[in-house]
Structure formats: C-alpha cells, structure tokens
Amino acid sequence: MESRADEPKGRELTDSAEVQFSDDAEALDTMVVSVEEKIAVCDAILQDLLAVQRIIKEKGLCDAAFQEQKNQADLAL
C-alpha cells in the first residue's frame, strides 16, 4: 500500500508524463501540419504539370517537335 508520503511523488510523475504527452502531441501535430502543407504544394505542382500537358496536347506541340526531330534525322541519313 502507498503511504501519504508517496502521493506527491506519484503526482509529480503523473504531471511529468502528462507534460511529456502534451509536448509529444504538439510536436506530432506540428509535423502533421507540415506534411499536409507539403502535400498541398505537391498537389499544386501536379495540377500545373497536368495543365501544361493538356496545353501541349491541345496545340500538338509534342507532335510538331517530334516530327521536326524525325525530319532532321532523316536528312542526316
């Protein structure tokens, strides 16, 4: 059985554990926010790349560049 002398010490340990848990939770929350921000940036970059890809396909820029390279290769032979 615990004596009354042990109670404050036990409470200090509990307080310390609660503070550590709170600090860990805050650190984890900060990391989650950071990861979410990075995901948002990556998503924005992906959307920009998809828009560029769509424009290139719509204008046939890839086809024209490929045809030009093919023509130059044919002339070189």
C-alpha positions as CSV (number, residue, x, y, z in Angstrom):
1,M,0.0,0.0,0.0
2,E,1.1,3.5,-0.7
3,S,1.7,5.9,2.2
4,R,0.8,9.5,2.1
5,A,4.5,10.3,1.6
6,D,4.4,8.6,-1.8
7,E,1.4,10.6,-3.1
8,P,3.2,13.8,-4.1
9,K,6.0,11.9,-5.7
10,G,3.5,9.9,-7.7
11,R,1.6,13.0,-8.7
12,E,4.8,14.6,-9.9
13,L,5.5,11.6,-12.1
14,T,2.0,11.8,-13.5
15,D,2.4,15.6,-14.1
16,S,5.7,14.9,-15.9
17,A,4.1,12.2,-18.0
18,E,1.2,14.5,-18.9
19,V,3.5,17.3,-19.9
20,Q,5.6,14.9,-22.0
21,F,2.5,13.6,-23.6
22,S,1.3,17.1,-24.3
23,D,4.7,18.1,-25.8
24,D,4.7,14.9,-27.9
25,A,1.2,15.6,-29.1
26,E,2.1,19.2,-30.1
27,A,5.2,18.0,-31.9
28,L,3.2,15.4,-33.8
29,D,0.5,18.0,-34.7
30,T,3.2,20.3,-36.0
31,M,4.6,17.5,-38.1
32,V,1.2,16.6,-39.5
33,V,0.6,20.2,-40.5
34,S,4.0,20.4,-42.1
35,V,3.3,17.2,-44.1
36,E,-0.2,18.5,-45.1
37,E,1.4,21.7,-46.4
38,K,3.9,19.8,-48.4
39,I,1.2,17.6,-49.9
40,A,-0.7,20.7,-50.9
41,V,2.4,22.1,-52.6
42,C,2.9,18.8,-54.4
43,D,-0.7,18.8,-55.5
44,A,-0.5,22.3,-56.8
45,I,2.6,21.4,-58.8
46,L,0.9,18.3,-60.2
47,Q,-2.1,20.4,-61.2
48,D,0.2,22.8,-63.0
49,L,2.0,20.0,-64.8
50,L,-1.3,18.4,-65.9
51,A,-2.4,21.8,-67.2
52,V,0.9,22.2,-69.2
53,Q,0.5,18.6,-70.5
54,R,-3.1,19.4,-71.6
55,I,-2.0,22.6,-73.4
56,I,0.9,20.7,-75.2
57,K,-1.5,18.0,-76.4
58,E,-4.2,20.6,-77.5
59,K,-1.7,22.6,-79.5
60,G,0.1,19.5,-80.9
61,L,3.4,20.8,-79.7
62,C,4.8,17.4,-78.9
63,D,3.8,16.1,-82.3
64,A,5.4,19.1,-84.1
65,A,8.6,18.8,-82.1
66,F,8.8,15.0,-82.8
67,Q,8.1,15.5,-86.5
68,E,10.9,18.1,-86.7
69,Q,13.4,15.8,-85.0
70,K,12.4,13.0,-87.3
71,N,12.8,15.2,-90.3
72,Q,16.3,16.3,-89.2
73,A,17.2,12.6,-88.5
74,D,16.0,11.6,-92.0
75,L,18.1,14.4,-93.6
76,A,21.2,13.3,-91.6
77,L,20.9,9.9,-93.1
